[in-house]
Amino acid sequence: MTKKKTGLVFFPAFDYAISPNHPEREERLLYTQDQVSEEGLLDFDNIIEFKPDLATAEDINRVHFCVPGIDELVHASHLISVGGTLTAADKVMTKEVDNAFALVRPCGHHSMRVVHGTRGFCTLNMEAIMVEYIREKYGDKNGIKKIAIVDTDCHHGDGSQDIFWHDPNTLFISLHQDGRTLYPGSGFPDELGGPNAFGTTINLPMPPNTCEEGFLYVLDEIVMPILADFKPDLIINSAGQDNHYSDPITNMKFTAQGYAVLNDRLKPDIAVLEGGYSIESALPYINTGIILAMAGMDYSQIREPDYDEEDQKQDPRINAYLKQLKEVTFERWNNRKALRDEVYGDAPFHTREQNIYYDTAGIRESQTETVRTCDVPDCGGAVTIESRNESRPRLPVFAVQIPRFCCPECRTWAEDQYNKAEKRLYTQVLLQDKQKDTYTQK
């Protein structure tokens, strides 16, 4: 193995917990910090700890429409957690380190483009904010355009999927427990992206009790070949750890050794901690394994004290299912252009309705999204969103998004939609212009 210089960013968020006994609380990282210290990992000259910076409103507004506003929804801990991912990005992009792991909380991958509150323990989508930060700050000079996010959290990354649904330059791959058996109930193989980015969303739902064998099969036989085909400039691991066999809120059988192997083979430029709620039995071992793998160091001795080899014998029916999943995935990936025409046709606009439940905040949102069909390769198409918080008897919000690589026709349409939206019909009218890096409200 070749040693690499790896950056670590820790932020346990001591002052933030949804409730005192909630699974998403500060102890999630305290045990990992202790393990890293006890193992002497920071004594190696190729493993370097950095302090997190603070995310700004500008960073958030590149990705989210926060309703009614950032100040009403976001705690200081969210800003530091997101800021930790931006610190990790800075250290990688300036080549101070070869790769970096942001061990931060609270988590973020269930947070969608429109944010009315916290859902799935998430308020701000850390990976999405980091992606747009990298493109804005480093894209031109570092040649960063195509980015792949591989989400290995046990829960489907529905927020990240929503944010990049229309982005042809972001490949989003989610490995997760089948949504028929676990929150948020989404992430099926036929969820493939919008009309201008069809095929760049890849969902790989796995049956409950999938073991290390199954996870690494999916990685080697599906994920890695698709990444090789897509040729991203940057790979991000949305590194949830609740696939572990001891996790209290999921039903999978992945191991700490398996997580280390996964990151060794995936070779992410940046990893960001997401879920994982087996605070003592799993997280310290998983995180240590990931750190060693990213640093190009020996992780072969990483084993949980209660590891049982017999429990890792996978049901043959799971093997058969995963082989079928591979066939279906590649059939769609290899024929995505033709399949896109079957699904979307040649209509100039496409609309989708979403009903979104914020389980943490107790909010129900109804949303109507319209995207302009565009044949310019890098343009994801301009988007309008009408969003209503059904829990409050108020007028809806109207939001317009101009993509980063927007064509002139999509820009003209988007600006027209924003200009003609009557304020009296909405509580807020918002324009997010990724291309100009501006955020406007009327």
N, C-alpha and C positions, 0 to 999 in steps of 0.2 A: 504494500500500500504506500502511496505517496502522501507524505504529510502536507496538510494545508493549514494556512493561517485562518482561524475561525473566530469570529466575533460573537460574543454573548451579550445580550441586553436583558437584564432582570428587572421586573417591576411587579411585586406581589399585590400592590394596591391594598395596603393595610387598612385604609379607612373606607373600603367599599365592599359591601355585601348586600345581596338582595334581601336576605334575612340572616339571622345569626347561625342557623343550621342549614342554610341553603347549600346545595352541592358546589355552586360557583362562589367560593370564598377564599380568603387569603391563604389558608393552609395548603391550597393546591400547589403553591410555589415555594412555601417555606421549607417543606421537606426536600424538595429538589435542591434548593440553595444549600441546605445542610449536606446533602449527598455530594454535591459538586465540591464543597469545601472538604468533606471527609476524604474524598477520593484524591484530593490534591490536584484537580484538573486545572485550576488557575495557576498552578506552579509551572505548567508547561509553557514554554515561550511562544508556542503557536496558538494558544487559546487565550483570548484577550477579552476582558469585560469592559463594556462601555455603559455609561449612564444614559437613560432615555432623555430625549428632548421633548418639547411640548408641541403638540399639533396645534395648528391655527384654524381659525374659521375659514380661511382661504383653502386650506387643505381639505376640509370637510365639504365645502361647497363645490369642489370639483366633481364630487360623486353624489352627494345626498341632497334631497330636498327635505330639510328638517321642519316639521310643522308642529307648533306655530313658529319655532325658531330654535337655534342651537342652545341658547341660554336656558330655555325651558326644559330641554331634554338631556343635556350632556353634563356629566360631572367632571371634576378635575381629573379623576382617575381615568376616565375615558380618553381625555386629551393626552395624558402621559402614556397610556397603553398604546394608543395610535402613534404617539410620538416615538415610542420605542421601536416600532416597525420602521419609521422614517429614519431613525438613527442607524438601524441595521442596513437599510438601503443605501444611505450615504457612505457608510464604511465600505460596502461592496463596490458601489459605483466609482468611488475615488481610489479603489484598489488598495485601501489600507489593510483589507483582509481579502481572502479568497471567497469566503462565504460567511453567512451570519445566521444566528438563531435568536429570534426575539421571544424570550420567555416572559410573556406579559399577560395580564388580565385586567379588566374583563374581556371576554372573547367577542367575536364580531361577525362570523360568516352567515348568520341568519338575518342580518340587517340588510334590508332592500334599498332600492333607490329612494323611495319615499319613506320617511321615518316619522311615525306618529308617537312612538314610544319604544319600549324594550320588548323584544320577542325572542324566545329561545335563549334567554340570558344575554342577548346581544342588542346593542344600541347603535354603534358605529362599525361599519365594515372595514376592518383594519387592512386587509389585503387589497381591497379595491382602492382605498385611499392611497395606499402605498404605490400601487400600479400607476395611478394618475400622477402622483408626485414624481415618480421616476420619469415618466414620459415628459412631464412639463419641465423638470429641472435638468434631466440628462439625455432626453430622447434624441435630440438633434446631434449633440456633440459625441455621444457614445453609440449612436446608431441603434438605439433601443426602440423597436416598434412592436415586434411580435413577442408576446409574453404568454407563457403557459402557467396556469394555476392547477396544481394537483391537490385536491382536497381529500385528505385521508381521515377526516373525522368520521365517527360512526353515524352521525346524522347527516342527511343530505344538506349540502351547502346551498340552500334555496335562495338566500340573499345574494350570494356571489353570482349564482346563475341568473337571477333577475337583472342585476346590474350589467352583466356582460352579454345579455341575451341578443343584443343587436351589434356587438362589436366583433367584426371579422378578424381583428388582429389579436384577440385574446382567446386562447383555447382553455376552456374550463372543463376539467375532468374530475368527477366526484366518485370516490369509492366509498360505499356506505351500506349499512344494513337496510334491507328491503323496506321501502316506505310503507308497505302494507302492515308492517309490524312495529314501526317506530316513528316518532315525531321527526320531521313535520309532515309525513305522509306523501312526499313527492320524490322526484328523482328517478323516474322510470326511463327505460332506453329510448322511448319515442319522444322524449323532450330534447330537441335537437337545436334549438335556437330560432331566432327571427328570420325573416325573408332575406335580409342582407348579410346574415352571419350563420346561415343554416349549416349544421354539421360541426360547428365549433363548440357546441355543448355536448359533452359525452357523459352519460350517467351509467354507472356500473353497480347496480344494486345486488347485494350478496345475501344469501339466506342466513338467518340466525344460526349460530354455532359454526360459522366458517372459521377455520383454523389458520395457522401460519401458512400451511401448504396452499390453501386457497387464495389468501391475500397475495402471496408472492407469485402464484400462477397468473392472477389478474395483472399484476405489475409487469411481469416478464412477457406475457403473451398478448396483452392488449395495450397497456399504457405506454410501454417503451417503444413499440413499433409506431404508434400514432405520434408520439413526440418526435421520433426520427423523421417522420413524414412531414410534420408541421414545421420543424426546424425553428423553434423559438430562440429569440435572442437572450431570454432570461427564463429560468424555471423557479417557481415559488411553490413550496410545500405548505399548504394550509394544514398544519400538523396537529390535528386533533388526536387524542390518545385514548378515547373512550371505546375503541375496538378491543381493548384489553380484556382478557378473560375474567378479571376480577372487578371490572367496572360495575358499580351498583345500579346504573340506570339503562344499561344496554345488554345485548344478548350474544356478543361475539366472543371469539377465542384467540385473538391475536396475542402475541408475546412481545416482551421487551427486546429479545434477540431479533424477532421479526421486524420490529420497527427500525432497528439499527441496520439490518440488511436492506430494508426498503430504501432508507436514505443513502446508503452506500451505492446502491444501484441507480437510484433516481438522480443523485448528485444535484440537489437543489442549490441555487445561488443564495436563496434566502428561505428560511423556515420560520413560520409564525405559529406559536402555540394557540390552539383552539380549545376544544373540550378535553375531558379526561378527569374523572371524579373519584378514582380509586387513589386516594391521597397518599396513603402510606405503602400500599402493596404494589402499586404500579408506577406512578409518575416518577419517583426518583430513579428507578431502574430504566424506564423508557427514555427519559431525558438524558441520562448519562450515556446510554447507548447511541442516541441520536448525535450527541455532541462528539463522541469518539468517532463515529462514522463520518461526520462532516469534516472532522479534523484529520481524517486519514490515518487513524490510530487503531490499534487492536481492540476490538469489541467482543471477541470470541468468548470471554468469560462472563459476559452480562447474562445473568440468570436471576429470576425471582426466587426467594427462599422456598416458596411453595410450588415451584414449577413441577408439573407432572407430565412426563412424556406420554403416558398412556392417554391422557386427556386431549392430546394433540392428534389423535387418530381421527381423520376426517371421514364423515359419512360419504360413501361412494355416490349417493344421490346429489350431494353438493358438488362433487367433481363433475358429474354429468351436466348439472345446471350451468356451471361456469364455462364448460366447453361450448354449450349452446349460446351462452351470453357472448362469448368470443365471436362465434359465427355471425350472430345478429349484429353485433357492433361493427364488424368489418364489412358486412354487406352494406350497411348504411354509410359508413365512412367512405368506402371506395366508390359508392354511387350517389354521393351527397348532392351533386349538381343536378342530376336527373330527378332525384327524389324531392329536391327543393321545389322543382317545377310542379310536381304532382301535389305537393302539400299546399303551396301558396299560389300557384298559377301566375298570371301576369297583371293582377289588379294593381293600380297605382298606390293604394294605401291598404294597410292591414290593421285590424283592431283586435285587441284581446281584452277580455274582462277578467279581473282577478278579485277574489274575495279573500282577504288576508286577516288572520286572527293573531293578535298580539297576546300570546298566552301569559306572558309575564305582566303586562300592563292591563290586560282585560279590555282591549280595544278591538273593535271590528272595523275594518277598512274595506270599502268598495272602490274599485279602481277601473277606469277605462283608459287604455293606452292605444294610441294610434301612431304608426310608423310609416314614413314615406318610403316606398320601394325605390331603391337606387341601384343602378348597375355600375357605378364607379367602384372599383375593387376595394379600396380602403375606407370608403364612406359607409358608416353603419346606418345611415339614414336619420333624418331629423325625427324627433319623437315629441308627442304631446301626451300629457297625463292629466286626467281629471280624477282627483282623489277626494273621497269623503270619509271622515271619521263618523261612522254610524252611531257611535256612543254619545255623540254630542249633536244637538239639533242646530247645526250651523251650515252655512253655505260651503260648497266644496272648494278645494284648492285647484288651481290650474297651473301646470308646470310645463315648460318647453325645454327640451335638451337639444343642443347643437353638438354633434360628435367632434372628436378631436381632428379627424381627417375629413372634415366636411367638404362636400362639393358645393359649387355656387348655387345650384338649383335647390338643394336641401336647405342651405342657409336662407335663401330668399323666402322659401315657404315657412321656415321656422320663425323668422323675424315677423312675417306677416301674421302668423298665428298669435304671437305675443302681442303685437301692436293692436290687433282688433279685439283681443279679449277684454271684455268690459268689466272693470273692477267691481261694479255694483252687483255682478252675478257671482263673485267669488270672494272668499275671505282673503286670499292672496293670489297674485299672479306673478309667477317666477320664471326667469330665463337663466338657464345654466349654459354658458358658452365655453365648452372645453377648448375650442380652437383658439379663442382669444383670452382664455383663462379669466373670464369675468362671470359675475353672478349678480343679477339685477332683479329688483322687485318693484312692483307698482301697486 
